[in-house]
């Protein structure tokens, strides 16, 4: 009995030591989430009238699932960018339109998610809508996916214009039949946006803002968005009609990774 008791005591001591090491390791790994600088704000606190349809919080995007880092469907921006967007909204409201944002600040972990998806050539679940004519092997070379994004600096957003009164956009149902993003507006996925010639995040040259094939009402709509924002310090990415960056950027060389969540922001005083 003595030998058995001694052995049991030794086993218990060893297990306790192992549990202590494991707990200490878990505590060391449980690092607090990064926080946004104080001059990052929720767009809704600056302009609650701008519609927010945060696509990467939903499965309706080119990956087909919610993207890492999107904890809540909210638009976060640096305050100067949000205030400039408010000015643009004021001008558009007078003309019977409203802005709608699809994406704003994007954490680096979300960009990393995009990169992992692009490297998985077997995952082409959303190809029929978002990149029907692009070979997935070319996503990096053609510039559709990159390891860094201006969105992570906090002053870049993806957006469109909606005519008032704004009709709701129905939710995407995973597994539903997909239609090319460059198809006629009445055929592609329904969006309450005015007709921009393609849907949001369309990996196609037709999405280039000034593509000469886009004419008539579609071109006028793109120019209305671009002209309104150009006059307020925003710069459009020529390859994406929806992509704008407010200049000068408060953080031109910093790529943040705090989650898209109200908890990431400093409470307003």
N, C-alpha and C positions, 0 to 999 in steps of 0.2 A: 504493500500500500504506500509505503514511504517513497519508493522509487516512482510509482505511478503519480503520486501527488506532486512530486518534484517535476516530473515530465510535464504534467498538466500546467503547473505554474509557469514553466518555461515557455510552453506553447502560448498561453494567455499573454505573457509578457511580449513575445514576438509579434503576435497579432495586434496588440495594442500599439506597438511601435510602428508597425506597417500602416495601421489606420491613421496614426498621428502624421506620418510622412505624407500619406495620400491627402489628408485634409489640408496640410500646409501647402502642398503642391496646388490643390484646387483653389485655395485662397489666393495664392500668388498669381494664378492664371486668370482669376476673375477680376480683370482690370475694369475700372469704371469706363463707361462710354465717353468718347470725346464730346465736348460741348461746342456750340457755335460761338463765335465772337459776339460781343454785345450789339454790334451794328447789323446783325442778321435779324430779319423779322418775318413773321407770317404775313403773306400778302393780304390776307383777309383783314388784318388789323389796320392796314393802310387804305385798302379799297375793297369793301365787301361786295361790290357790285360786279366785279370781274368773275366770270364763270370759271370754275376749276374742275377739269376732268383729267385727273392725274393717272395717265395710262399705265405707268409702271407700278402702280399699286394694284393693278388689275391684271388678269391674264391676257387682255387684249393688246398685245404688243408683239414684236417680231420674235421674242423668245417663247412666248406662250404661257408664261407664269409670272406671278408677282416677283419683282426684282429685289435682290438683297438690299437692305437698308431703308426700304420704304415701309415705315411702321404705321404711318397715317397718310390719308390722301389729301395732303396740304401742300401748298406752294410756299417755299421759303426762298427769300432773296436778300441780298444786301439792301439796306434801307435806301440808298440812292437809286438803285434799280427799281425798287418797288414804288418809290415816289414818282419817278419818271413814268412808270407804267400807269400810275394813277392819272397823270396829266394826259396821257394818250387816251385813256378811257373816257375822260371828261370830253375830249374832242369828238370821239366816236359816238358817245351817247347823244350828242346834239344832232348827229346825222342819222340816228335811228339804229345804231349798231352797238354791240358790246364786244369786248375782248373775251377770249376763252383760252386759258393756259392748259397745255398738255403736260408740260414738265418744267421745272424751275431748277433750284439747286439739286444736284445729283451727287450723292456720296461716292467716294472712290471705290467702295466695296460693290456698288452697283455697276460701275465701269468694269471692274474685275469680273463680275457675273457675265456681262456682255462678252468679254474676251473668252471666258471658258466656253460659253455657248458657241461662239464663232469657231473655236478650235474643234468642236465636236461636229464633224461633218455628217454624222449619222442623224443628227437632230434637225430635221427640216419640216417640222410640224406646221409652221406658219408661213412657209415659202409661198404658197399659192396667193396669199394676200400681200405680203410685204416685200418680197423680192422674187417675183415669178420669173424674171428674165435674167437674174444675176446668179452665176455659179457661186456657191457658198465658199469655195476655195479662194475667191477673189475679194472677199469682204474687207480684208486688211489692205490689200494692194489698191483697191478702188476707193479707199477712204471712208467706207461706211462704218467700220469699227476701228477704234484706236485704243491704246492703253491709257491714254489721258483724255479728259474732256473738259472743255471750258465751263461746262455746267458745274463742275466741282469747285470752281472759284466763286460761285454765288451770284454772278451778275448776268448769267445767260439763261434764256428761257425759250421754250417752244410754244407757239401760240397761233391763234387764228381769229377770225371775226365771225360773229353770229348776228344775223338780223333780228331785231326786236319786233314783236315779243318772241323770246327764245323758246323754241319747242324742245322738250326733253329728248335726249339721245337714249335709245334703248340699250340695255346692257348686253355685252357680248356673252354668248353661251358657248363655253368650251366644247369643241367637237363639231360646231356648226359648219356648214359649207362655206368655204372662203372664196372671195372674189378679188381679182387683181386690184391693187390700190390705185391704178391709173385708169380704171374703167370709167364709163360715164357715171355721173353722180348718182343717178337713179338705180344703178346696178351695184356699186361698191357698198361697203358696210355703211349703214346710215349714220350720218353725223349732222348735227344741227348747224355746222359751219356753212358759210356761204361757199359756193363752188370755187375751189382753188385749182381745179384741174387734176389733182391727185389727193389721196388721203394723207394724213399725217404719217411720218416715218416711212414713206414710200421710197424704197431703194431703187430708184430709176432716174435717168437723166431728165425725164419730164418734170421731176420735182425741182430742178434748177429754177431759181426764181424768175429769170428772164429767158427761159427756153423759148425760142421763136415759134415753136409749135403751139404754145399756149397763147391764145388770142381771145378777142371778144370779152365777154363778161368775166371769164376766168382770169384773164390778164388784168382787167380793171380791178378785180378783187385783190389780186396780189399787190398791185401798185397802191391800192388804198392802204393796205396794211403796212407796206414798206414805206410809203411816203409819210404816213402818220408817225411812225417810229423814227424814221431818219431825222425828222425835224426836232426830235427830243433827245438826241445823243445815242441812239441805238444803231448798231452796225449789223447788217444782214449777212449771213453766210450764203454765198452765191449758189451753193449746191442744194440748199434746203430753204424753201420759201417760208417755212415756219420758224426758223432759227435766228434769234437776235441776241446781241450782247450789248449791254449798256457800257458806254465809255465816258470817262476813264474808269477802269475797274479799280475798286478799293484793294483787291487782292489779285493782282495780275499774275503772280508767280506761285500762288499757294493753292494746293488741291486738298480740300477738306474731306473728312470721312465721318463726320457726325451723322447719325441717322436722321431721316426725314420724320420728325416728330416734334410736337410742341415741347416735350421734355428737353429737347436739345437747345432750346432758346432761353435766353435770359428773361425772366419775368419783367414785364413793363412796369415801370414805377408810376 
